[in-house]
Amino acid sequence: MSEFQPVSGKLLTKPFVFLSLLVMLAFAILGARFLFGLGAVTNLNDGYPWGIWVVIDVMIGTAFGCAGYAVALMVYVLNKGEYHPLVRSAVLAGLFGYTLGGMAVIFDLGRYWQFYTLLMPGYINLNSAMLEVALCVMAYVVVLWIEFSPAFLERLGLKDLNRKLGKLLFFIVALGVLLPTMHQSSLGTLATVFGHRLEPLWQTQLLPLLFLLSALLMGFAIVPFESLLASFGFARRSETPLLARLAGAFTILLGVYLVIRFGDIIVRGALGDAFALNTFAVAFWLENILFIAPFVVLLKKENRYNQRILFASATSLLLAGSIYRLNTYIVGFHPAVEGWSYFPSAAEIMVTVGIFSLEVVLYLIVVKKLPVLPRAEAA
């Protein structure tokens, strides 16, 4: 008998219907975007060619999707098999984060009908960090679908095929660890290209490392965030003891991140900018207070077993990582020519809301139809 099972209950609930309406609204706006161009629905301009569709749906969305990456590291690389009950739901979070993030890239392409040229040798620029990100994301989406396929095979009763796939899983998992390591660090590499156009509080040669570490932290954080929400929403017994031990592991990683982050700022002599009376300093402290707070709280071991504290800490980490990426790509960015400004339009915001709503809708469908969450007795 599998240690995973579908969740019982009806699918068409009021929240499900409401979120589905948000998804339909987003697709209606995207219809206008693809018919009439980016200018019809966005506030993008020559100074800010990237907006929240890229930063939130891709930079942040894929970091949320690092749940599968983080848990795979714990279970398969560090040999912590006790976390195996969390693997399938973590891979599902990664699957949605990366698949929808990859799709969202198309929204921001001016000539979206030529996206296929990415795979044509004559157009490939081997010196481009964006090329590495694009190819790694595409490959990782395929890897995640393969990693999650046992849930489909179990639902269809294809035990033999599932067993054969299990023999190849070590190779798939290896790719699932390598690819996010490459492209999450490359997202930081992209920002180093901004040079002096990025505020000193964020511009550093350590951006690749900081982006990788923050993505791992967000991946770890999404696991208790999703697990505790599922326990509450589906009236299931919580996996708190397991999540508490996981919280202990990512608290150490969070401490490492904070030491590197502030050590880098001090060494570069940029600490004074953090105390300037401007928007950048406020954004910097908002970001880092949200990193520091869960670190301080989770240092106390008993706090990790408190569901409310654990959920609040995970939420704080997710917000901190999200704001870090927004600060790096939008808030701290200076256009090449003065005078340009950017604030997302209502349409851009609603499309982003619709993408996240779609993730929740798909999550509800999958966990109610496929064996994703651990059985009550396994938990």
N, C-alpha and C positions, 0 to 999 in steps of 0.2 A: 504493500500500500504506500502511495506517495505521501511524503510529509507535508505536501501542499494541497489546498483544496479551494474551490470557488466559494465566494461569499454568497449566502442566501439573501433573499429580499428582492422586491420589485425594482425594476430599472427606472421607470418613468415617475420619478419623484419630482416635487416642486423645484428643488435646487437643480436637478438635471435639466428640466424644461427651461428654467431661467438661463442657465449657462448655455444651453443650445441656442437660445435667442441671441445671446451676445456673439456666439460664433457666426450665426447667419448675418448679423449686422456687420461683422468684420469682413466677411466674404463679399458683402454688397459693396463696401468701401473699396476693397481690393479690385472688384470688377471695374469701378471707376478709375482706379489707378492704372490698370492694364489697358484700358480703353483710351484714356485721355492723358496719361503720363504722370510722372511724380509731382509736377507742379500743381496738379489739380487737387491733390489731397494732402500734401506735405508742406512743411515750411523749410525744406532743404534749400540751400543756396550755394553759390560758388565758394563762400567762406567755410561752410559746414556741409560738405557733400555726404557725410555720414550722420544719420540721426538715430533715434531710439530703436528703429526697426533692426538695425545692425547691432547696436550696443546691448539692448535688452534681450532681443530674441536670439541673438547669436552669441555675443560675448558672455552675457549672463545666463542665457538659457542653456548653453552647453556646459557651463560651470555647474548649474543645477543638475545637469545630466551626468556629472562625474560620480554620482552615487554608485553606479555599477563599477566604475574604475576603483573607487576607494575601497569598497567591500571586497572586490576581487583581489586587491593587494593584501587585505587582511586574511582572507580565507585561503587563497591559492599560493601566494608568494610567501607570506609570513606564517603560513600553516596554522592559522587560527580557525580550525574547523568548527568551533563553537558558534561562529557567526553565520554558519551555512543557512539557517532559517531566514536570514535577511537577504540572501543573495538574489532570489528571484524578483522580489519587489524592488530591490536596488537596481537591478538590470532593467526592469520595466521603466523606472524613473529615467534612467539613462537613455533608453530607447526613445521615449517621447521627447526628452530634452534635445537630443541630437537630431532626430528625424525632423521635428518641427523647426529647429534652429537652422538646419540645412535648407529646408524649404523656404524659410523666411529670407534667406540671402537673395532669392529671386526677386523679392519685393523691391529691393533697393538697386537692382541692376537697371541702368538706363536702357540698355538694349538687351532686355531679358530673353529675347528670342534667339540670342546668340550664345547662351550659356554653355552650350555643348562644346564650344571652341576650347574650353578648359582642358579637354582631353585630346585635343589635336596637336600632334608634335610640333607642327609649324608655328603654333602660337604660344608654346610653353616657354616661360622665362625661368630658367633654373636658379636664378639669383633672387627670386621673389619669395619673401616669407609668406605672402598671401597664397602662393601656389601650394606651399607645404601645408598650410592650414586647410585649404580647400580639399586637397587630395586625402589628407589624414582624416578629415571629418567624413568625407564620402566613404572611405574604407571602414571607419569605425562604426558608421551606421549599419553597414553590412554585417560587421562582426557582432554588433548588439542584437540584430535580428536572429543571427545564428545562435547566439548565447541564450536567447529567450525561446528559441524554437521548441525545447523540451516541453514547455507548457502547452503548446499546440499539439505536439505529438501525444502527450498524455491524454489530452482531451479527446483526441481522435482514436485512442486505443492502439497506437502504432508502437508497441513496446520494443519490437525487434529493431526498428529504425532508430528509436530513441537510444537503445543500447549501443548501436554502432556509432551514433553521433557522440556518445559519451567517451568513446575511445579516442576521438579526435579533439576532445574538448581542451586538452592541455595546450594544443597549438592555437586554438581560438582564443583562449584566455591570455596566452602570451601576447598575441596581437592586441587584445583588449587592454593590456597594461602599457604596451609600447606606444600605441597610436595617440592616446590622450596626453601622455607625457610629452610627445613631440609637439602636438598642435596647441596645447594649453600654454606651453612655454613660448611658442611662436606668436601667440596673441600678444604677449608682452613685448616680443621682438618688434612687432609692427609699430608699437608706440614709441620705441626708441628712435625710430626713423623721424619722428616729429622734431627731434633736436631741441633747439631753443624755443620752439613754438609750444612746448609743453612746460607747465610750471615746474620749478625745481623740486617741489614737494612730491612730485610723481616721476619726474624724468630721472632715470638712473639706468646704468648698465645692468643692474640686477633685476630689471623688470621681468625678464623671462623666468627667473627663479621665483620671484614674488607672485607672478600670475599662476605658476604651477602650484605653489604652496596654497594660495588662496582658493584655487579651484578644488584642490584636495579637501580643504577645510569645508567648502560648501558642499562637496560630495558627501563627506561624513555627516554634515549637519542635516542634509535632506533626509537621511535615514531615520533618525528619531522624529523629525518633523512629520514625515509621512506615516511612520508606524504609529505614533501616538494619535494622529488625526484618524487613521483607519480604526484603531482600537475604540476611539470614542464614537465615530460615525457609524460603525458596524456593530457596536456593542460587543466587542471581543475582549478577551483577557489581554492585558498589556504585556509586552515583552520587556518590561522595565529593567529587570536584572541584567539582561543581555545588552540593552541599550546603555545602561550605566557603565558597564565595562568598556563599551565602545567609546563612551564619552571620556573615559580616562585616557584612552589612546589618543584621541584627537585634541585633548587639552595639552598634551606634551607637544604635539605638532603646532598648536596655536602659540605656545610659548616660544618655539623656535622661530615662527613667522614674525612675532613681535620683536624679538631680539634683532633679527636681520633688518626688519623695516626701520626701526628707530636707530639702530647702529649705522645703517647706511646714510640716513639723514644727518646724523651727527658728524660722521666722517666727511661727508660732502660739504658740510658747513651750511646746510639748508634749514637748520632748526629754527633760526630766527624768523624764517618765513611763516612758521607755524604760529607765531605770536603776533603777526601783523594784523592790523584791523581791516581785513578785507574778506571777500566772499571765499577766497581760496582757503584761508585759515579755518573758517567756519566749516567748510566742506571736509577739510582734512581731519578736524577733531571729531566731527560727526561720524565719519568713517571709522576712526580708530577707537573711539569710545565704545562703539558697537563691537569691536574686536576685543577690547580689553575687558569689558564687563563680563562676558561668559568665561573668560580665562580666570578672573578673580573668583567668580562664583563657583566654578567647577573644580577649583583647587581643593575645596572642602568635599571630601569623598561622599558624605551622606547627602549632599545636595544633588549628586548624580542619580540618586534613587528617588528623588522627588519629581513626579511627572510634570508638575507645573513649571518648576525651575528648569528641568531638562528641555521642555518644549520652548520656554522663553529663551534659553541659551541658544538653542538651534535656530530659532527665528532671528535672534540678534546676529548670529554668524552669517546667515543668508543675506540679511540686509547689509551687513558690513561689506561682504564680498561684492554685492551688487553695487553699492555706492562707490567702492574702490574702482570698479570698472567704469562707472559713469564719470567719476572724477578724472580718470586717466584719458578717456576718449572724448569727453564733451566739456565738463566743467573746467578742467585745467588746460584746455586746448586754446591756443591763440591762432586765429586765422592769419594767413600770409599778408592780407591787406586789412588794415584797421577799418572798423565801421560795420563789419559783418556781425550779426548776432543770430542766435537760434533758440527757439523754444518750440517743442512739438505741437503740432496742430491737434485739434480734438479728434480728427480722423486718424492720425498716427497713434494717438493714445488708445482709441477704441479698437484699432487693429491689434495692438499689443495685448490689450485686455482679452480680445477674442482668441488670440493664440494660446494664452494661458488657460482660458476657459475650455478651449478644445482639448488641452492636455488633461484637465480634470474630467471632462466628459468621456474621453477615451479610457482614462484610468478606471472610471466607474464601470464602463462596459466590460473591460478586460477582467477586472478582479471578480466580477459577478458571473462571468462565463468561463473563465479559465482558472486552473489551479496555480495561483500566484502567492497568496498569503499562506503562512504555515497553519497547519491544523491546530486546533485549540490545545490538544494534548501535547503536540510538539512544542508549542510555545511555553 
